[in-house]
Amino acid sequence: MKIKKIFLFIGLFLLFLFNDLFYLIPLSILKIDYNSLSYNTESILSLVGSICTALIIFIIYRKYLKSKIIDYKANFKKYMDIGFKYWMIGLVSMFVSNILISLFSPVHEANNEALVQEMLKQAPFITFISAALVAPFLEEMLFRKSFGDIFKNKKIMVIASGILFGLLHVVFSMETLWDLLYVIPYGMLGYGFACSLEKTDNVYVPMTFHIIHNTILTLASIIMTFLTEIL
């Protein structure tokens, strides 16, 4: 059973990394040059790829998700208290580590954050849907549920999940080794989400606060960009 869970996670992780194939293959069959498409069209196709991956994960874990939504509703207030507590722990740790990194290293912003900001400028609505709604579902199901199922020791799961979450948000956009420092703030946020799963055994709890977290950040970025342009 453990081997099956490991292979399931690896398969879903590869699907997550290469979800571009959901639209690149059809474009190739139709002989459409991806580079000739507009930025908005590229963003829509990328969102479609992510949604396809999310649907596959949903189908695989549909029985689990159905059972946990019942538990989530029955213990909503309790779970919100637990989720908020660990979100705050992760958020404060992320904030403090970001400040320390910007003060004592030559990098002052995570490249992943810079990429997201650029995407929000170019395609705010599509990026909002992707970052605030689709990404939290994908990441929580993959890096908390699927990855977490591999571990018998939940304490180790929490730490490993945080590290993997941090690496995911850094390694694919890093330009120098200094950028690896940002594994710490992202990892601390992931650690907070993993703790809420470990305490509640319900993936909807970290998913809820992941959605809240990303929604607040993306809306704030969109508003700041809008104000900057009009002032």
CYANA upper distance limits for C-alpha pairs under 8 A (distance plus 0.5 A):
  1 MET  CA      5 LYS  CA      6.83
  2 LYS  CA      6 ILE  CA      6.76
  2 LYS  CA    150 ILE  CA      6.72
  3 ILE  CA      7 PHE  CA      6.73
  4 LYS  CA      8 LEU  CA      6.48
  5 LYS  CA      9 PHE  CA      6.63
  5 LYS  CA    146 SER  CA      7.83
  5 LYS  CA    149 ASP  CA      7.25
  5 LYS  CA    150 ILE  CA      6.48
  6 ILE  CA     10 ILE  CA      6.73
  6 ILE  CA    147 PHE  CA      8.24
  6 ILE  CA    150 ILE  CA      6.57
  7 PHE  CA     11 GLY  CA      6.51
  8 LEU  CA     12 LEU  CA      6.65
  8 LEU  CA    146 SER  CA      8.06
  9 PHE  CA     13 PHE  CA      6.38
  9 PHE  CA    142 LEU  CA      7.63
  9 PHE  CA    146 SER  CA      6.05
  9 PHE  CA    147 PHE  CA      6.47
 10 ILE  CA     14 LEU  CA      6.66
 11 GLY  CA     15 LEU  CA      6.69
 12 LEU  CA     16 PHE  CA      6.52
 12 LEU  CA     57 ILE  CA      8.09
 12 LEU  CA    142 LEU  CA      7.65
 13 PHE  CA     17 LEU  CA      6.70
 13 PHE  CA    142 LEU  CA      7.53
 14 LEU  CA     18 PHE  CA      6.53
 15 LEU  CA     19 ASN  CA      6.05
 15 LEU  CA     53 THR  CA      7.27
 16 PHE  CA     50 SER  CA      8.03
 16 PHE  CA     53 THR  CA      7.00
 16 PHE  CA    138 LEU  CA      8.49
 19 ASN  CA     46 SER  CA      8.49
 19 ASN  CA     49 GLY  CA      5.63
 19 ASN  CA     50 SER  CA      6.64
 19 ASN  CA     52 CYS  CA      8.27
 19 ASN  CA     53 THR  CA      6.98
 20 ASP  CA     24 LEU  CA      6.43
 20 ASP  CA     46 SER  CA      6.89
 20 ASP  CA     49 GLY  CA      6.12
 20 ASP  CA     50 SER  CA      8.45
 21 LEU  CA     25 ILE  CA      6.01
 21 LEU  CA     49 GLY  CA      7.91
 22 PHE  CA     26 PRO  CA      7.74
 22 PHE  CA     48 VAL  CA      8.34
 22 PHE  CA     49 GLY  CA      5.78
 22 PHE  CA     52 CYS  CA      7.87
 23 TYR  CA     27 LEU  CA      6.67
 23 TYR  CA     45 LEU  CA      6.81
 23 TYR  CA     46 SER  CA      8.18
 23 TYR  CA     48 VAL  CA      8.18
 23 TYR  CA     49 GLY  CA      6.88
 24 LEU  CA     28 SER  CA      6.52
 24 LEU  CA     34 TYR  CA      8.03
 25 ILE  CA     29 ILE  CA      6.71
 26 PRO  CA     30 LEU  CA      6.64
 27 LEU  CA     31 LYS  CA      6.41
 27 LEU  CA     32 ILE  CA      5.57
 27 LEU  CA     33 ASP  CA      7.67
 27 LEU  CA     34 TYR  CA      7.59
 28 SER  CA     32 ILE  CA      6.54
 28 SER  CA     33 ASP  CA      8.01
 33 ASP  CA     37 LEU  CA      7.77
 34 TYR  CA     42 GLU  CA      8.22
 37 LEU  CA     41 THR  CA      6.62
 37 LEU  CA     42 GLU  CA      6.86
 38 SER  CA     42 GLU  CA      6.74
 39 TYR  CA     43 SER  CA      6.65
 39 TYR  CA    122 GLN  CA      7.76
 39 TYR  CA    123 ALA  CA      8.12
 40 ASN  CA     44 ILE  CA      6.69
 40 ASN  CA    122 GLN  CA      7.96
 40 ASN  CA    123 ALA  CA      6.49
 41 THR  CA     45 LEU  CA      6.71
 42 GLU  CA     46 SER  CA      6.62
 43 SER  CA     47 LEU  CA      6.66
 43 SER  CA    123 ALA  CA      7.69
 43 SER  CA    126 ILE  CA      7.21
 43 SER  CA    127 THR  CA      7.97
 44 ILE  CA     48 VAL  CA      6.69
 44 ILE  CA    126 ILE  CA      7.15
 45 LEU  CA     49 GLY  CA      6.76
 46 SER  CA     50 SER  CA      6.89
 47 LEU  CA     51 ILE  CA      6.65
 47 LEU  CA    126 ILE  CA      7.91
 47 LEU  CA    130 SER  CA      6.61
 48 VAL  CA     52 CYS  CA      6.66
 49 GLY  CA     53 THR  CA      6.93
 50 SER  CA     54 ALA  CA      6.67
 50 SER  CA    130 SER  CA      8.38
 50 SER  CA    134 VAL  CA      7.62
 50 SER  CA    135 ALA  CA      8.42
 51 ILE  CA     55 LEU  CA      6.61
 51 ILE  CA    134 VAL  CA      7.32
 52 CYS  CA     56 ILE  CA      6.89
 53 THR  CA     57 ILE  CA      6.83
 53 THR  CA    138 LEU  CA      8.31
 54 ALA  CA     58 PHE  CA      6.53
 54 ALA  CA    134 VAL  CA      7.87
 54 ALA  CA    137 PHE  CA      7.78
 54 ALA  CA    138 LEU  CA      6.37
 55 LEU  CA     59 ILE  CA      6.64
 56 ILE  CA     60 ILE  CA      6.79
 57 ILE  CA     61 TYR  CA      6.65
 57 ILE  CA    138 LEU  CA      8.33
 57 ILE  CA    141 MET  CA      8.06
 58 PHE  CA     62 ARG  CA      5.84
 58 PHE  CA     65 LEU  CA      8.28
 61 TYR  CA     65 LEU  CA      6.56
 62 ARG  CA     66 LYS  CA      6.52
 63 LYS  CA     67 SER  CA      6.75
 64 TYR  CA     68 LYS  CA      6.62
 65 LEU  CA     69 ILE  CA      6.61
 66 LYS  CA     70 ILE  CA      7.30
 67 SER  CA     71 ASP  CA      7.17
 68 LYS  CA     72 TYR  CA      6.40
 68 LYS  CA    202 ASN  CA      6.53
 68 LYS  CA    203 VAL  CA      8.09
 68 LYS  CA    204 TYR  CA      7.86
 69 ILE  CA     73 LYS  CA      6.66
 69 ILE  CA    204 TYR  CA      7.72
 70 ILE  CA     74 ALA  CA      6.78
 71 ASP  CA     75 ASN  CA      6.69
 71 ASP  CA    202 ASN  CA      8.27
 72 TYR  CA     76 PHE  CA      5.93
 72 TYR  CA     79 TYR  CA      7.82
 72 TYR  CA    202 ASN  CA      7.57
 72 TYR  CA    204 TYR  CA      7.40
 72 TYR  CA    205 VAL  CA      8.19
 75 ASN  CA     79 TYR  CA      6.47
 76 PHE  CA     80 MET  CA      6.53
 77 LYS  CA     81 ASP  CA      6.83
 78 LYS  CA     82 ILE  CA      6.92
 79 TYR  CA     83 GLY  CA      6.38
 79 TYR  CA    200 THR  CA      7.30
 79 TYR  CA    205 VAL  CA      6.94
 80 MET  CA     84 PHE  CA      6.36
 80 MET  CA    205 VAL  CA      7.61
 81 ASP  CA     85 LYS  CA      6.70
 82 ILE  CA     86 TYR  CA      6.97
 82 ILE  CA    196 SER  CA      6.82
 82 ILE  CA    199 LYS  CA      8.14
 82 ILE  CA    200 THR  CA      8.35
 83 GLY  CA     87 TRP  CA      6.48
 83 GLY  CA    193 PHE  CA      8.08
 83 GLY  CA    196 SER  CA      5.80
 83 GLY  CA    205 VAL  CA      6.34
 83 GLY  CA    206 PRO  CA      6.91
 83 GLY  CA    209 PHE  CA      7.27
 84 PHE  CA     88 MET  CA      6.58
 84 PHE  CA    209 PHE  CA      7.70
 85 LYS  CA     89 ILE  CA      6.90
 86 TYR  CA     90 GLY  CA      6.62
 86 TYR  CA    192 GLY  CA      5.31
 86 TYR  CA    193 PHE  CA      7.13
 86 TYR  CA    195 CYS  CA      7.06
 86 TYR  CA    196 SER  CA      6.51
 87 TRP  CA     91 LEU  CA      6.39
 87 TRP  CA    189 LEU  CA      7.65
 87 TRP  CA    192 GLY  CA      5.91
 87 TRP  CA    193 PHE  CA      6.84
 87 TRP  CA    196 SER  CA      8.45
 87 TRP  CA    209 PHE  CA      7.25
 88 MET  CA     92 VAL  CA      6.41
 88 MET  CA    192 GLY  CA      8.29
 89 ILE  CA     93 SER  CA      6.61
 89 ILE  CA    189 LEU  CA      8.40
 89 ILE  CA    192 GLY  CA      6.73
 90 GLY  CA     94 MET  CA      6.45
 90 GLY  CA    188 MET  CA      5.64
 90 GLY  CA    189 LEU  CA      4.64
 90 GLY  CA    190 GLY  CA      7.66
 90 GLY  CA    191 TYR  CA      7.09
 90 GLY  CA    192 GLY  CA      5.02
 90 GLY  CA    193 PHE  CA      7.97
 91 LEU  CA     95 PHE  CA      6.60
 91 LEU  CA    188 MET  CA      8.12
 91 LEU  CA    189 LEU  CA      6.38
 91 LEU  CA    192 GLY  CA      8.40
 92 VAL  CA     96 VAL  CA      6.63
 93 SER  CA     97 SER  CA      6.55
 93 SER  CA    185 PRO  CA      7.26
 93 SER  CA    188 MET  CA      6.60
 93 SER  CA    189 LEU  CA      7.91
 94 MET  CA     98 ASN  CA      6.53
 94 MET  CA    184 ILE  CA      8.00
 94 MET  CA    185 PRO  CA      4.60
 94 MET  CA    186 TYR  CA      7.01
 94 MET  CA    188 MET  CA      6.28
 94 MET  CA    189 LEU  CA      6.61
 95 PHE  CA     99 ILE  CA      6.89
 95 PHE  CA    185 PRO  CA      7.65
 96 VAL  CA    100 LEU  CA      6.84
 97 SER  CA    101 ILE  CA      6.58
 97 SER  CA    184 ILE  CA      7.46
 97 SER  CA    185 PRO  CA      6.09
 98 ASN  CA    102 SER  CA      6.69
 98 ASN  CA    182 TYR  CA      7.90
 98 ASN  CA    185 PRO  CA      6.60
 99 ILE  CA    103 LEU  CA      6.67
100 LEU  CA    104 PHE  CA      6.57
101 ILE  CA    105 SER  CA      6.02
101 ILE  CA    107 VAL  CA      7.88
101 ILE  CA    108 HIS  CA      7.56
101 ILE  CA    181 LEU  CA      7.55
101 ILE  CA    182 TYR  CA      8.20
102 SER  CA    106 PRO  CA      7.68
102 SER  CA    107 VAL  CA      6.62
102 SER  CA    108 HIS  CA      4.88
102 SER  CA    109 GLU  CA      7.61
103 LEU  CA    108 HIS  CA      8.20
105 SER  CA    178 TRP  CA      7.83
106 PRO  CA    178 TRP  CA      7.93
107 VAL  CA    178 TRP  CA      7.19
107 VAL  CA    179 ASP  CA      7.36
109 GLU  CA    113 GLU  CA      7.50
109 GLU  CA    114 ALA  CA      7.63
110 ALA  CA    114 ALA  CA      7.04
110 ALA  CA    170 VAL  CA      7.88
110 ALA  CA    179 ASP  CA      7.19
110 ALA  CA    182 TYR  CA      6.71
111 ASN  CA    115 LEU  CA      6.70
111 ASN  CA    170 VAL  CA      7.79
111 ASN  CA    173 SER  CA      6.25
111 ASN  CA    174 MET  CA      6.79
111 ASN  CA    175 GLU  CA      8.43
111 ASN  CA    179 ASP  CA      8.04
112 ASN  CA    116 VAL  CA      6.79
112 ASN  CA    169 HIS  CA      6.73
112 ASN  CA    170 VAL  CA      6.83
112 ASN  CA    173 SER  CA      6.29
112 ASN  CA    174 MET  CA      8.39
113 GLU  CA    117 GLN  CA      6.70
114 ALA  CA    118 GLU  CA      6.81
115 LEU  CA    119 MET  CA      6.74
116 VAL  CA    120 LEU  CA      6.65
116 VAL  CA    127 THR  CA      8.49
117 GLN  CA    121 LYS  CA      6.88
117 GLN  CA    221 SER  CA      7.64
118 GLU  CA    122 GLN  CA      6.83
119 MET  CA    123 ALA  CA      6.28
119 MET  CA    124 PRO  CA      7.37
119 MET  CA    127 THR  CA      6.89
120 LEU  CA    124 PRO  CA      4.69
120 LEU  CA    125 PHE  CA      8.20
120 LEU  CA    127 THR  CA      6.29
120 LEU  CA    128 PHE  CA      7.86
120 LEU  CA    218 THR  CA      8.22
120 LEU  CA    221 SER  CA      8.02
120 LEU  CA    222 ILE  CA      7.12
121 LYS  CA    222 ILE  CA      7.96
121 LYS  CA    225 THR  CA      7.64
123 ALA  CA    127 THR  CA      6.46
124 PRO  CA    128 PHE  CA      6.41
124 PRO  CA    222 ILE  CA      7.29
125 PHE  CA    129 ILE  CA      6.95
126 ILE  CA    130 SER  CA      6.78
127 THR  CA    131 ALA  CA      6.35
128 PHE  CA    132 ALA  CA      6.02
128 PHE  CA    133 LEU  CA      8.12
128 PHE  CA    215 THR  CA      7.96
128 PHE  CA    218 THR  CA      6.72
128 PHE  CA    219 LEU  CA      8.16
129 ILE  CA    133 LEU  CA      5.88
129 ILE  CA    134 VAL  CA      7.04
130 SER  CA    134 VAL  CA      5.44
130 SER  CA    135 ALA  CA      6.34
131 ALA  CA    135 ALA  CA      5.73
131 ALA  CA    136 PRO  CA      7.78
131 ALA  CA    214 ASN  CA      6.85
131 ALA  CA    215 THR  CA      8.10
131 ALA  CA    218 THR  CA      7.96
132 ALA  CA    136 PRO  CA      7.21
132 ALA  CA    211 ILE  CA      5.93
132 ALA  CA    212 ILE  CA      8.10
132 ALA  CA    213 HIS  CA      8.46
132 ALA  CA    214 ASN  CA      5.34
132 ALA  CA    215 THR  CA      5.25
132 ALA  CA    218 THR  CA      7.63
133 LEU  CA    137 PHE  CA      7.30
133 LEU  CA    211 ILE  CA      6.55
133 LEU  CA    215 THR  CA      8.35
134 VAL  CA    138 LEU  CA      6.80
135 ALA  CA    139 GLU  CA      6.38
136 PRO  CA    140 GLU  CA      6.35
136 PRO  CA    207 MET  CA      6.43
136 PRO  CA    210 HIS  CA      6.08
136 PRO  CA    211 ILE  CA      6.19
136 PRO  CA    214 ASN  CA      8.36
137 PHE  CA    141 MET  CA      6.50
137 PHE  CA    207 MET  CA      6.72
138 LEU  CA    142 LEU  CA      6.46
139 GLU  CA    143 PHE  CA      6.02
139 GLU  CA    144 ARG  CA      7.85
140 GLU  CA    144 ARG  CA      5.49
140 GLU  CA    145 LYS  CA      6.96
140 GLU  CA    203 VAL  CA      7.42
140 GLU  CA    206 PRO  CA      7.48
140 GLU  CA    207 MET  CA      6.36
141 MET  CA    145 LYS  CA      5.33
141 MET  CA    146 SER  CA      6.56
141 MET  CA    203 VAL  CA      7.72
142 LEU  CA    146 SER  CA      5.43
142 LEU  CA    147 PHE  CA      6.57
143 PHE  CA    147 PHE  CA      5.53
143 PHE  CA    148 GLY  CA      7.36
143 PHE  CA    161 SER  CA      6.55
143 PHE  CA    164 LEU  CA      7.92
143 PHE  CA    165 PHE  CA      7.28
144 ARG  CA    148 GLY  CA      5.65
144 ARG  CA    161 SER  CA      6.89
144 ARG  CA    194 ALA  CA      6.69
144 ARG  CA    197 LEU  CA      7.93
144 ARG  CA    203 VAL  CA      7.83
145 LYS  CA    149 ASP  CA      6.55
145 LYS  CA    203 VAL  CA      7.10
146 SER  CA    150 ILE  CA      7.77
147 PHE  CA    151 PHE  CA      8.28
147 PHE  CA    161 SER  CA      7.75
148 GLY  CA    154 LYS  CA      8.16
148 GLY  CA    157 MET  CA      6.13
148 GLY  CA    158 VAL  CA      8.36
148 GLY  CA    161 SER  CA      7.65
151 PHE  CA    156 ILE  CA      7.78
151 PHE  CA    157 MET  CA      6.28
152 LYS  CA    157 MET  CA      8.47
153 ASN  CA    157 MET  CA      6.92
154 LYS  CA    158 VAL  CA      6.68
154 LYS  CA    198 GLU  CA      6.99
155 LYS  CA    159 ILE  CA      7.11
155 LYS  CA    198 GLU  CA      8.44
156 ILE  CA    160 ALA  CA      6.51
157 MET  CA    161 SER  CA      6.26
157 MET  CA    194 ALA  CA      8.32
158 VAL  CA    162 GLY  CA      6.73
158 VAL  CA    191 TYR  CA      6.45
158 VAL  CA    194 ALA  CA      5.58
158 VAL  CA    195 CYS  CA      6.52
158 VAL  CA    198 GLU  CA      7.74
159 ILE  CA    163 ILE  CA      6.84
159 ILE  CA    191 TYR  CA      6.79
160 ALA  CA    164 LEU  CA      6.62
161 SER  CA    165 PHE  CA      6.48
161 SER  CA    190 GLY  CA      7.22
161 SER  CA    191 TYR  CA      7.21
161 SER  CA    194 ALA  CA      7.08
162 GLY  CA    166 GLY  CA      6.65
162 GLY  CA    186 TYR  CA      8.28
162 GLY  CA    187 GLY  CA      4.99
162 GLY  CA    188 MET  CA      6.78
162 GLY  CA    189 LEU  CA      7.72
162 GLY  CA    190 GLY  CA      4.83
162 GLY  CA    191 TYR  CA      4.72
162 GLY  CA    192 GLY  CA      8.32
162 GLY  CA    194 ALA  CA      7.40
163 ILE  CA    167 LEU  CA      6.67
163 ILE  CA    183 VAL  CA      7.62
163 ILE  CA    184 ILE  CA      8.36
163 ILE  CA    187 GLY  CA      5.60
163 ILE  CA    190 GLY  CA      8.05
163 ILE  CA    191 TYR  CA      8.23
164 LEU  CA    168 LEU  CA      6.58
164 LEU  CA    187 GLY  CA      7.82
165 PHE  CA    169 HIS  CA      7.13
165 PHE  CA    186 TYR  CA      7.31
165 PHE  CA    187 GLY  CA      6.25
165 PHE  CA    190 GLY  CA      6.15
166 GLY  CA    170 VAL  CA      7.07
166 GLY  CA    182 TYR  CA      7.88
166 GLY  CA    183 VAL  CA      4.82
166 GLY  CA    184 ILE  CA      7.04
166 GLY  CA    185 PRO  CA      7.79
166 GLY  CA    186 TYR  CA      4.98
166 GLY  CA    187 GLY  CA      4.46
166 GLY  CA    188 MET  CA      8.17
166 GLY  CA    190 GLY  CA      7.37
167 LEU  CA    171 VAL  CA      6.17
167 LEU  CA    180 LEU  CA      8.37
167 LEU  CA    183 VAL  CA      5.96
167 LEU  CA    186 TYR  CA      8.45
167 LEU  CA    187 GLY  CA      7.97
168 LEU  CA    172 PHE  CA      7.55
169 HIS  CA    173 SER  CA      8.14
169 HIS  CA    183 VAL  CA      7.85
169 HIS  CA    186 TYR  CA      7.46
170 VAL  CA    174 MET  CA      6.25
170 VAL  CA    179 ASP  CA      7.49
170 VAL  CA    180 LEU  CA      7.02
170 VAL  CA    182 TYR  CA      7.15
170 VAL  CA    183 VAL  CA      6.72
171 VAL  CA    180 LEU  CA      7.74
174 MET  CA    179 ASP  CA      6.05
174 MET  CA    180 LEU  CA      7.73
175 GLU  CA    179 ASP  CA      7.28
176 THR  CA    180 LEU  CA      8.26
177 LEU  CA    181 LEU  CA      8.42
179 ASP  CA    183 VAL  CA      8.42
182 TYR  CA    186 TYR  CA      6.90
183 VAL  CA    187 GLY  CA      5.99
184 ILE  CA    188 MET  CA      6.53
185 PRO  CA    189 LEU  CA      6.99
186 TYR  CA    190 GLY  CA      6.78
187 GLY  CA    191 TYR  CA      6.44
188 MET  CA    192 GLY  CA      6.78
189 LEU  CA    193 PHE  CA      6.95
190 GLY  CA    194 ALA  CA      6.57
191 TYR  CA    195 CYS  CA      6.59
192 GLY  CA    196 SER  CA      7.00
193 PHE  CA    197 LEU  CA      7.05
193 PHE  CA    206 PRO  CA      5.37
193 PHE  CA    207 MET  CA      8.49
193 PHE  CA    209 PHE  CA      8.29
193 PHE  CA    210 HIS  CA      8.01
194 ALA  CA    198 GLU  CA      6.67
194 ALA  CA    206 PRO  CA      7.58
195 CYS  CA    199 LYS  CA      6.63
196 SER  CA    200 THR  CA      6.62
196 SER  CA    201 ASP  CA      8.47
196 SER  CA    205 VAL  CA      7.11
196 SER  CA    206 PRO  CA      6.49
197 LEU  CA    201 ASP  CA      5.59
197 LEU  CA    202 ASN  CA      6.13
197 LEU  CA    203 VAL  CA      6.24
197 LEU  CA    205 VAL  CA      7.11
197 LEU  CA    206 PRO  CA      6.69
200 THR  CA    205 VAL  CA      8.06
203 VAL  CA    207 MET  CA      6.65
204 TYR  CA    208 THR  CA      6.34
205 VAL  CA    209 PHE  CA      7.15
206 PRO  CA    210 HIS  CA      6.37
207 MET  CA    211 ILE  CA      6.63
208 THR  CA    212 ILE  CA      6.80
209 PHE  CA    213 HIS  CA      6.37
210 HIS  CA    214 ASN  CA      6.62
211 ILE  CA    215 THR  CA      6.36
212 ILE  CA    216 ILE  CA      6.63
213 HIS  CA    217 LEU  CA      6.87
214 ASN  CA    218 THR  CA      6.48
215 THR  CA    219 LEU  CA      6.46
216 ILE  CA    220 ALA  CA      6.51
217 LEU  CA    221 SER  CA      6.64
218 THR  CA    222 ILE  CA      6.65
219 LEU  CA    223 ILE  CA      6.62
220 ALA  CA    224 MET  CA      6.56
221 SER  CA    225 THR  CA      6.55
222 ILE  CA    226 PHE  CA      6.65
223 ILE  CA    227 LEU  CA      6.63
224 MET  CA    228 THR  CA      6.54
225 THR  CA    229 GLU  CA      6.80
226 PHE  CA    230 ILE  CA      6.95
227 LEU  CA    231 LEU  CA      6.49
